[in-house]
Amino acid sequence: MKQLTSVVKAARSATGSLRVVTALGWTILGLSFSAWIVGSRFGWREMMIIAATGVILLVVAALSTLGKLDLSSSLKVEPARVVVGERAAGSMTMHNRSSRHSRAIRVELPVGNSSALFDVPRMASQAEHDELFVVPTSRRAVIPVGPVTTVQGDALGIIRRTRIWSDSYEIFVHPTTVILETMAAGLIRDLEGQTTNHLTTSDVAFHTLRDYVPGDDRRHVHWKTSAKLDRLMVRQYVDTRRSHVCSLLSIDRNEYADEDEFEVAVSVAASVAMQAFRDEQTLTVIVGGEQIPAINPRNVLDQFSRIEWRDGSGGIDTCFAAARRLANEASVTTVAVGRVPLIPDIRKAATRASLSTRVIVVQCNLDGSNGYRAIGSTYFVHLNSLEALRRGVMAVM
């Protein structure tokens, strides 16, 4: 049993060692072996030279990977959350923990879909080497940074030995948002909501006393005042209400002319969500028919950074159907979409929403003009830039 265990460990070690050979290395090995067979069989000296050259390259590449590294690395990126266009920079520190000088090494640092390459020189014992880098933030995204990886090998890339020295991090590039007017229209009752001018006989915010009217609930009779005035007086309350805002975002690629139009729609939906947080209103965010947690502004913006469009799914029909299911009591429902859907199709989709909600459709068309109009019970806001959103929302609220 012990012998079998030893054989398995040896096989695993050999397999791990073979992983350092790249596709180019296996190609050179195969060509060298083939050239040696042909040269030895037919006596071709040229083939034997090719085989010998390949073997020499493999040996030199193997020697370049020798040597043990005793390093530590730290990776910092500040800030971890930025808005599109803001600067995000990071630093990488390599520390030589060995009692001897370290050899010059190459370090790879993945940043998004690309990798930054750094040539770290020889370092004395306990010395450190710092490298700075900039994270691109021109587009909304979640950018993975790291891990720090050292690369030992030859210049041709025949054999490549890597080792990871740090964890990886995520940089959240949030969409651009604008401040809107309060979206307090279409209100529903709430125990701790904002007071209104609407008087009611049953609520929690006391307003005044008035004369009794037949049909009033006798539980609201103020008996002490009634005894003083010798007539029945009842308590009058003020209706307290609070908006429930539902922010919808279509992620169907077929409903947008291009990616820039989609990015404006993402910013529109995020702006509505952030305004709901500022107004301390109930918020439901639905993206492509799926609800995302509306825990706090940072969490919502993090989720918006991850949004990607799809082909043929997650359109306005799906969004309104999800709103009817998940936010049936919403007082204001906004949907951000591109220029492609026709108004009759949008109105048909909007019929899926609750009858008690005010529906505001924000259509993004970067080549169009700004405007707004009401068609039936649906309000349309047409935008050619995010900056026009505030005026458009004010016009229909």
C-alpha positions in Angstrom: 0.0 0.0 0.0 2.8 2.4 0.9 4.5 1.6 -2.4 1.3 2.4 -4.3 1.0 5.7 -2.4 4.6 6.5 -3.3 4.0 5.8 -7.0 0.9 8.0 -7.0 2.8 10.9 -5.4 5.6 10.5 -7.9 3.1 10.5 -10.8 1.4 13.6 -9.5 4.8 15.3 -9.1 5.8 14.4 -12.7 2.5 15.6 -14.0 3.0 19.0 -12.2 6.5 19.3 -13.6 5.2 18.7 -17.1 2.7 21.5 -16.8 5.5 24.1 -17.0 6.2 23.1 -20.6 4.2 25.4 -22.9 2.6 24.5 -26.3 5.7 25.8 -28.0 7.9 23.6 -25.9 5.9 20.5 -26.7 6.1 21.4 -30.4 9.9 21.8 -30.3 10.1 18.4 -28.4 8.0 16.7 -31.1 9.9 18.2 -34.0 13.2 17.3 -32.4 12.1 13.7 -31.8 10.8 13.4 -35.4 13.9 14.9 -36.9 16.1 12.5 -34.9 14.1 9.5 -36.1 14.3 10.6 -39.8 17.9 11.6 -39.5 19.1 8.4 -37.9 17.0 6.2 -40.4 18.1 7.9 -43.6 21.4 9.3 -42.5 20.4 13.0 -43.0 22.8 15.2 -41.1 20.6 18.2 -41.4 17.8 16.4 -39.5 20.3 15.4 -36.8 21.3 19.1 -36.4 17.7 20.2 -36.1 17.1 17.5 -33.4 20.3 18.6 -31.5 19.2 22.3 -31.7 15.8 21.5 -30.3 17.3 19.5 -27.4 19.7 22.4 -26.6 16.8 24.9 -26.6 14.9 22.6 -24.2 17.8 22.2 -21.9 18.6 25.9 -21.8 14.9 26.7 -21.1 14.8 24.1 -18.3 17.9 25.7 -16.7 16.3 29.1 -16.7 13.5 27.9 -14.4 15.8 26.6 -11.7 16.2 28.5 -8.5 13.9 28.9 -5.5 12.2 32.2 -4.8 11.6 33.4 -1.2 9.4 36.4 -1.8 6.3 38.1 -0.4 4.0 40.5 -2.2 1.3 43.0 -1.3 -1.2 44.5 -3.7 -3.2 47.7 -3.0 -5.7 49.5 -5.2 -7.3 52.9 -4.2 -10.1 53.6 -4.3 -11.9 50.2 -4.7 -15.0 52.0 -6.1 -15.0 54.7 -8.6 -17.4 56.3 -11.1 -16.8 56.0 -14.8 -13.9 58.3 -15.7 -12.5 58.7 -12.2 -8.9 57.7 -11.6 -8.1 54.4 -9.9 -4.4 53.5 -9.2 -2.7 50.7 -7.5 0.7 49.6 -6.2 2.5 46.3 -6.1 5.3 45.6 -3.6 7.7 42.7 -3.9 9.8 41.8 -0.8 12.8 39.6 -0.7 12.6 37.5 2.4 15.7 35.5 1.6 19.1 36.0 3.3 20.7 36.2 -0.2 20.2 38.4 -3.2 17.2 37.5 -5.3 17.5 37.0 -9.1 15.9 39.3 -11.6 12.4 38.1 -12.3 9.4 39.0 -14.4 6.0 39.6 -12.7 2.6 39.4 -14.4 -0.3 41.3 -12.9 -3.7 40.7 -14.6 -5.8 43.9 -14.8 -9.2 43.1 -16.4 -8.8 41.4 -19.7 -5.1 42.3 -20.1 -1.9 41.8 -18.0 0.7 44.3 -16.9 4.3 43.1 -17.1 7.0 44.3 -14.7 10.7 43.4 -14.7 11.8 43.3 -11.1 15.5 43.7 -10.7 17.8 41.8 -8.3 17.0 42.7 -4.7 19.2 42.5 -1.7 18.2 40.6 1.3 15.1 42.0 3.0 14.8 44.6 0.2 11.6 45.8 -1.5 10.7 46.9 -4.9 7.5 48.9 -5.7 5.6 49.2 -9.0 2.7 51.6 -9.7 -0.1 51.0 -12.2 -3.3 52.6 -13.4 -6.6 50.8 -13.7 -8.6 51.9 -16.8 -12.1 53.2 -15.8 -13.4 54.5 -19.1 -16.3 52.0 -19.1 -18.6 50.7 -16.4 -17.4 47.3 -15.3 -16.1 45.1 -12.5 -12.3 44.9 -13.0 -10.4 42.0 -11.5 -6.9 42.9 -10.4 -4.3 40.3 -9.5 -3.1 37.9 -8.4 0.6 38.9 -8.5 2.4 36.1 -10.4 6.1 35.6 -10.9 7.3 34.0 -14.2 10.5 32.0 -14.5 11.5 30.8 -17.9 13.3 31.4 -21.1 12.8 34.4 -23.4 11.1 32.3 -26.1 8.5 30.9 -23.7 9.4 27.2 -24.2 9.1 26.5 -20.5 7.2 28.7 -18.1 7.1 28.3 -14.4 4.7 30.5 -12.5 3.9 31.1 -8.9 1.1 33.2 -7.3 2.1 35.6 -4.4 -1.1 37.5 -3.6 -4.9 37.4 -3.7 -6.9 39.1 -6.4 -9.2 42.1 -5.9 -12.2 43.7 -7.7 -12.5 47.3 -8.7 -16.1 48.5 -9.2 -16.5 51.1 -11.8 -20.0 52.5 -11.1 -22.3 54.0 -13.7 -22.6 57.8 -13.9 -25.7 59.1 -12.1 -27.5 62.4 -11.8 -29.6 63.9 -9.0 -33.3 64.0 -9.7 -36.3 65.7 -8.2 -38.1 63.7 -5.5 -40.3 61.0 -7.0 -43.1 61.3 -4.5 -46.0 61.1 -6.8 -48.5 58.2 -6.8 -48.3 57.7 -3.0 -49.4 54.8 -0.9 -50.1 54.8 2.8 -47.2 54.2 5.2 -47.0 54.4 9.0 -43.8 56.5 8.9 -44.3 58.2 5.6 -44.3 61.9 4.6 -47.3 63.9 5.7 -49.6 65.2 3.0 -52.5 67.8 2.8 -55.0 65.0 2.6 -57.1 64.7 5.8 -58.4 61.4 7.1 -60.2 60.0 10.1 -57.9 57.0 10.7 -54.1 57.4 10.5 -51.3 58.0 13.0 -50.5 61.7 12.5 -52.9 63.8 14.7 -53.9 67.1 13.1 -56.8 68.8 14.9 -60.3 68.3 16.3 -63.6 68.8 14.4 -67.3 68.4 15.0 -68.8 64.9 14.9 -70.5 63.9 11.6 -72.9 61.0 11.5 -70.9 58.0 10.3 -67.7 58.9 12.1 -66.1 56.1 14.1 -66.9 56.7 17.8 -63.5 55.4 18.8 -62.1 58.8 17.6 -64.4 60.9 19.8 -62.4 63.2 22.1 -64.5 62.9 25.2 -62.8 65.5 27.3 -63.2 68.2 24.7 -66.7 67.1 24.0 -67.7 67.5 27.6 -66.2 71.0 27.8 -68.0 72.2 24.6 -71.1 70.2 25.2 -71.0 68.7 21.7 -69.3 65.7 20.2 -65.7 66.4 18.8 -63.6 63.8 16.9 -59.9 63.6 16.2 -58.8 64.6 12.7 -55.6 63.0 11.3 -53.3 63.8 8.4 -52.7 61.0 5.9 -49.0 59.9 5.9 -47.7 58.4 2.8 -44.5 57.1 1.2 -43.6 56.3 -2.4 -42.7 52.8 -3.5 -40.4 53.3 -6.5 -39.7 50.4 -8.9 -36.8 50.9 -11.3 -36.7 48.6 -14.3 -33.9 48.1 -16.8 -34.1 46.3 -20.1 -31.0 44.3 -20.9 -32.1 42.9 -24.2 -29.5 43.7 -26.8 -32.2 43.9 -29.5 -33.8 46.9 -27.8 -30.8 49.1 -28.2 -29.0 50.6 -31.2 -25.5 50.3 -29.7 -23.6 49.8 -26.5 -23.4 53.5 -25.7 -27.2 53.7 -25.7 -27.3 50.8 -23.3 -24.8 52.5 -21.0 -27.1 55.6 -20.8 -30.0 53.4 -19.9 -28.0 51.7 -17.1 -27.2 55.2 -15.8 -30.9 56.2 -16.0 -32.0 53.2 -13.9 -29.2 53.7 -11.4 -30.1 57.4 -11.1 -33.7 56.6 -10.2 -32.5 54.0 -7.6 -30.1 56.5 -6.0 -32.8 59.2 -5.8 -35.1 56.7 -4.1 -32.5 56.1 -1.5 -32.0 59.9 -1.0 -35.8 60.3 -0.5 -35.9 57.3 1.9 -38.5 55.6 -0.3 -39.2 51.9 -0.7 -37.2 50.7 -3.7 -37.4 47.7 -5.9 -34.8 47.3 -8.7 -35.5 44.8 -11.5 -32.9 44.2 -14.2 -33.9 42.0 -17.1 -36.7 40.5 -15.1 -34.6 39.6 -12.1 -34.7 41.6 -8.8 -31.4 42.7 -7.4 -31.1 43.4 -3.6 -31.7 47.0 -2.7 -29.8 46.9 0.6 -27.9 50.2 0.4 -26.7 52.6 -2.4 -23.2 51.0 -2.6 -24.6 47.5 -2.9 -27.0 48.6 -5.7 -24.3 50.4 -7.6 -22.0 47.4 -7.3 -24.7 45.3 -8.9 -25.2 47.8 -11.7 -21.5 47.6 -12.4 -21.9 43.9 -13.2 -24.8 44.3 -15.6 -24.3 43.0 -19.1 -26.8 42.9 -22.0 -28.2 39.7 -23.5 -29.4 38.5 -26.9 -33.2 38.2 -27.0 -34.0 38.0 -23.3 -34.6 40.4 -20.4 -36.6 42.9 -22.4 -39.4 45.3 -21.4 -42.1 42.5 -21.5 -40.1 40.5 -19.0 -39.4 43.5 -16.8 -43.0 44.6 -16.5 -44.1 41.0 -15.8 -41.6 40.8 -13.0 -42.7 44.2 -11.6 -46.3 43.0 -11.5 -45.1 40.0 -9.5 -42.5 41.6 -7.2 -43.7 45.2 -6.8 -47.4 45.2 -7.4 -47.9 48.0 -4.9 -45.3 50.3 -6.5 -46.5 53.9 -6.8 -44.0 54.9 -9.5 -42.5 52.5 -12.0 -39.7 53.7 -14.4 -38.3 51.6 -17.2 -35.1 52.4 -19.0 -34.9 51.1 -22.6 -33.3 52.0 -25.9 -34.7 53.5 -29.1 -35.7 50.3 -30.8 -39.0 49.3 -29.2 -42.0 51.1 -30.8 -44.4 53.0 -28.6 -47.4 50.6 -29.2 -45.2 47.7 -28.1 -44.1 49.6 -25.0 -47.7 50.5 -24.1 -48.7 46.9 -24.6 -45.9 45.7 -22.2 -46.8 48.4 -19.7 -50.3 46.9 -19.3 -48.6 44.2 -17.3 -47.9 46.7 -14.6 -50.3 47.4 -11.7 -53.1 49.7 -12.5 -52.3 51.8 -9.4 -48.8 52.7 -10.5 -47.6 55.6 -12.6 -45.5 54.3 -15.5 -42.6 56.4 -16.8 -40.8 55.1 -19.8 -37.3 56.6 -20.5 -36.2 55.9 -24.0 -32.6 56.6 -24.7 -31.7 57.7 -28.3 -28.3 59.4 -28.6 -29.2 60.6 -32.1 -32.6 61.9 -31.2 -34.0 64.9 -29.4 -35.1 65.4 -25.8 -38.8 65.5 -25.1 -41.7 64.1 -23.1 -45.3 63.3 -23.6 -48.2 61.3 -22.1 -50.0 58.6 -24.1 -52.9 57.3 -22.1 -51.7 56.4 -18.6 -48.1 56.0 -19.7 -45.5 58.8 -19.7 -42.7 58.9 -22.1 -39.4 60.7 -21.6 -37.0 60.8 -24.6 -33.3 61.4 -23.9 -30.2 62.0 -26.0 -28.0 62.4 -23.0 -28.1 61.5 -19.3 -28.0 65.2 -18.3 -31.5 65.7 -19.7 -33.0 63.1 -17.4 -33.6 65.5 -14.5 -35.7 67.9 -16.6 -37.6 65.0 -18.2 -38.6 63.5 -14.9 -39.6 66.8 -13.5 -41.9 67.3 -16.5 -43.9 64.1 -16.0 -44.0 63.9 -12.2 
